[in-house]
Amino acid sequence: MFIHNVFFWLKPGTTAEESETFLNNVRALKSIDLIDSVYVGTPAMVDRPVVDNSYSVCLTTIFKDRAAHDAYQVHPDHKAFIAANNHLWQKVQIYDAVE
């Protein structure tokens, strides 16, 4: 299993409408058939020193293996998502893991 966690920080001044559109665009990535499972969320605002609530949106995708993940990275829908939305984020941080 290959787990791909992506954290997005949207730019200051992003409107509520833009944020909602972005969240829906992230959710639309679920349609890419290379992905086994997808989870999309926003910070839970847990108040503990070890919790980072500073990001805007989190995307967790689970693939059967590294090859599926690598194919996802060049998938036309994934590339279209990046092209259509990258103007909204100021930072993206990725944490990948294998099981």
C-alpha positions as CSV (number, residue, x, y, z in Angstrom):
1,M,0.0,0.0,0.0
2,F,1.2,3.5,-0.8
3,I,-0.3,6.4,1.2
4,H,-0.1,9.9,-0.3
5,N,-0.9,12.7,2.1
6,V,-1.1,16.3,0.7
7,F,-1.6,19.4,2.8
8,F,-2.6,22.6,1.1
9,W,-2.3,26.1,2.6
10,L,-4.4,28.5,0.6
11,K,-3.3,32.1,0.0
12,P,-4.4,34.8,2.4
13,G,-7.3,36.6,0.9
14,T,-8.8,33.5,-0.6
15,T,-12.6,34.0,-0.5
16,A,-15.0,31.6,1.0
17,E,-16.4,30.8,-2.4
18,E,-12.9,30.1,-3.8
19,S,-12.2,27.9,-0.8
20,E,-15.4,25.9,-1.3
21,T,-14.6,25.5,-5.0
22,F,-11.1,24.4,-4.2
23,L,-12.4,21.8,-1.7
24,N,-14.8,20.5,-4.3
25,N,-12.0,20.3,-6.9
26,V,-9.9,18.3,-4.4
27,R,-12.9,15.9,-3.8
28,A,-13.3,15.5,-7.6
29,L,-9.9,13.7,-7.7
30,K,-11.8,10.7,-6.3
31,S,-12.8,9.9,-9.8
32,I,-9.3,8.9,-10.8
33,D,-9.6,5.1,-10.9
34,L,-5.9,4.5,-9.9
35,I,-6.9,5.5,-6.3
36,D,-8.2,2.8,-3.9
37,S,-9.4,5.2,-1.2
38,V,-9.6,9.0,-0.8
39,Y,-10.1,11.2,2.3
40,V,-10.5,14.9,2.1
41,G,-10.9,17.2,5.1
42,T,-10.1,20.5,6.8
43,P,-8.4,21.0,10.1
44,A,-10.2,19.5,13.1
45,M,-8.9,22.4,15.2
46,V,-7.7,20.1,18.0
47,D,-6.0,22.3,20.7
48,R,-2.9,20.3,21.5
49,P,0.8,21.5,21.1
50,V,1.7,18.7,18.7
51,V,-1.3,19.3,16.3
52,D,-0.7,21.6,13.3
53,N,-4.0,23.3,12.4
54,S,-2.5,25.8,10.1
55,Y,-3.3,24.1,6.7
56,S,-6.5,24.7,4.8
57,V,-7.2,21.3,3.2
58,C,-5.8,17.8,3.5
59,L,-6.0,15.1,0.9
60,T,-5.1,11.5,1.7
61,T,-5.1,9.0,-1.2
62,I,-4.3,5.3,-0.9
63,F,-2.9,3.3,-3.8
64,K,-2.3,-0.4,-4.1
65,D,1.4,0.3,-4.7
66,R,4.0,2.8,-5.8
67,A,3.4,2.2,-9.5
68,A,-0.3,3.2,-9.1
69,H,0.8,6.4,-7.3
70,D,3.4,7.2,-10.0
71,A,0.7,6.7,-12.7
72,Y,-1.6,9.1,-10.7
73,Q,1.0,11.8,-10.7
74,V,1.0,12.0,-14.5
75,H,-2.8,11.3,-14.9
76,P,-4.5,14.0,-17.1
77,D,-7.1,14.7,-14.4
78,H,-4.4,15.2,-11.7
79,K,-2.4,17.5,-14.0
80,A,-5.6,19.4,-14.9
81,F,-6.4,19.8,-11.1
82,I,-2.9,21.3,-10.5
83,A,-3.1,23.6,-13.5
84,A,-6.6,24.9,-12.5
85,N,-6.0,25.3,-8.8
86,N,-2.3,26.1,-8.2
87,H,-3.0,29.8,-8.2
88,L,-4.9,29.4,-4.9
89,W,-2.3,27.8,-2.7
90,Q,0.8,29.4,-1.1
91,K,2.2,26.1,0.1
92,V,1.8,22.4,-0.4
93,Q,3.4,19.8,1.8
94,I,3.4,16.1,1.0
95,Y,4.0,13.1,3.3
96,D,4.2,9.7,1.6
97,A,4.2,6.4,3.4
98,V,4.3,2.7,2.6
99,E,2.8,-0.2,4.4
